[in-house]
Amino acid sequence: MNDKQRSILLDASASFLPPPGTKLSYGTSGFREDASLLESTMFRMGILAALRSLKTKSVIGLMITASHNKVSDNGVKIADPSGGMLSQDWEPFADSLANSPDPQHLVQLLDEFMKKENILLNEGECSAEILLARDTRPSGARLLQATMQGIKSVVGAIAVDMGILTTPQLHWMVRARNMGNKASELDYFHEISTSFRSLIDLIPTEGAKSKTNDKLIIDGANGVGGDKLESLVKMINGFDVEIRNTGKEGGVLNEEVGADYVQKEKVTPQGFDMADVGTRCASLDGDADRLVYFYIEPKTENKIILVDGDKMLSLFALFILDQLKIIYEDDDEEDQIRLGVVQTAYANGASTAYLKFLGLEVVLTPTGVKYLHEKADEFDIGIYFEANGHGTVLFSDATVEWLEKRNRGFPVRSRGSEQQKAVLRLLAVSKLINQAVGDALSGLLLVEAILLHMGWSIHRWNELYQDLPSRQLKVKVVDRTAIVTANAETVAVEPSGIQDAINTEVAKYPNGRCFIRPSGTEDVVRVYAEASRQEEADDLAKSVAQIVDRFLGFGH
Ligand code: G16
C-alpha cells in the first residue's frame, strides 16, 4: 500500500470508530447486531469486500440484512465469487477488522493482511467491484452509505448499488456475473420462471389430470420476499397465490410473522386465522433465504402443522431419485450419479431415518449454510437443508454436462420419451433452484412444481413420515461463548459437566434427544429437544434450559 492510499484510509476510517465496549463477532453468517452499533463494521466490511474482490479477481457481493432478527437489528452477509458465503479462512480477518480500535491499528492490520495474501493495490489498476444490496430495514440506507465509503476508501474500487433485493437474489447475481452471464433482477426472474414453466410442461399426462393447482397463501414476513414474489408471480400465468405482507401498511418485519417465528413457535403468523384452515400456506423470512410450509387444522386454535426444511429436503430427494431411476431404466450405468443429502443436528430424527430408508447417504454438519453447502458440493447432486428452511440442491458442472449430453444423445425415436423427460426435468431443476445459496422463492417454485407433478396435496406431502415431537427454546446467559460444542454440535464439551447433566435428563425420556449450542445470530443459547410425545419434548427442553441457566445464567 503506498502513502497516498494509506492516508486516504486513515482519513476515511477516522469517522468510523467501533462502538466502545462491544465485541463484534463474525457469527453463523456474518455480523449481526443492533443496527446502531454497525456503522464502523459496515465501513470495514466494505474494505474487506474490495480486498476480496482484488484477491479473487472477481465480483463480490455485500448484503445488508439481519434476516430473521428483529427489525432494529441489522447485519452483513458477504457473497464470494461462486455466490456462496465468504470463504471461512477470511472470517478471522473480518473479526479483527471489525474490532480494530483506531485508524492506525486498522491500516496496519490491512497492510499486514495484504502482504500475507499478496494483494497489490496499484493506482489506476484497481479492478475491485462489489455489488451491494439491502433488505427493507429502515437502517439499511444509512448502513449502505457507510459500506460505500469503506469500498471507496480502497482507491479505484467500484461499488454498485443494486437496491433492495432478497439475499439469494444478490448471491445469484454475483455468481451469474462471475460466470459471464446476464445478471439483472429481470434475468433472475426470467430464469426461475421459465425453468418452473418447463417443469410444469413436463408433468406426465396422468399427473396433469389430477392437477389441483389450488390456492397457496404466503406469509412474506412483512419484508422484501413478499414484494419480490409478487413480481415473480406476475411472470407466471395461472399461479393462484395470495401474498400477505403488510410491511408497507404498518406490519413490522419478522414480528409474529415469517419462517423463523412459524418454525420455532409452531403457531399461525399474524394475518392468518381459522378461515385459512386446510389451505396450503408458506412463510418466508426477512431476507427470503428461508422457506417453510404449514397448514392449519380445524379446531387447533392458532396451532399449525409445520412442513419444514426436512420435509422439503425429503420431497426434493424423492423427486430426484425418481427421475434418476427413470433415466437408468434398462441401463447398466447405475450409481453413476452420487446423490447425497446434508442436514444438521436440528434435523428431525424421523427425517434422517426416512432419508436413510430411501437409501441416501446422509451427512451431518454444524449449523450454518456455509458448512452444509460445502459438504453438499462434494456430491454430484447434493441436497442440503436446515430444518429452519434454509437449503438448496447443488448440481456439479459434470452432472449438468452429463445430463445435457444424454439429452442430445437420444435417438429420434426416443425423443419425448419418459427417459428424455426425466433428463429435461433434472436440467430444469438445476436452473430453477438457486445454485449459489438457499432461496425461498426458487425453493417455493420447486415445491409447487413437484407437488403438481406428483398430484399431491400438502397433507399427502406431510405424510412422507411423521415428525418426532420436538421443542426449541432460547436461554439468555452471561456469555454464550462459554459453550463449546463437538460432533456437529451434538455434544457440549464446555463448560465442564454440562453434558453429563444433559445426558442424565435425556435418559429419562424414551427416544429423547437434546443438544445445546450458542446462537451465531442472536445473543442466546439455543436448546433443541426431541422425544416420543410432545409433552415430553417440552419437559426435556425446559429442564435442559434450566441446566443452561444453572451453569451460565445471570445467577450462577
Ligand atoms: C443464519 C444462517 C443459518 C442458521 C441461522 C440461525 O440464517 O444462515 O444457516 O441456521 O442463521 O443461526 P443461529 O442458530 O446460529 O442463530 P438467517 O436466515 O438468520 O440468515
Residues whose N, C-alpha, C, O or C-beta is under 5 A from the ligand:
A	BS01	G16	T28 S29 A66 S67 H68 T367 G368 V369 E386 H390 P518 S519 G520 T521 E522
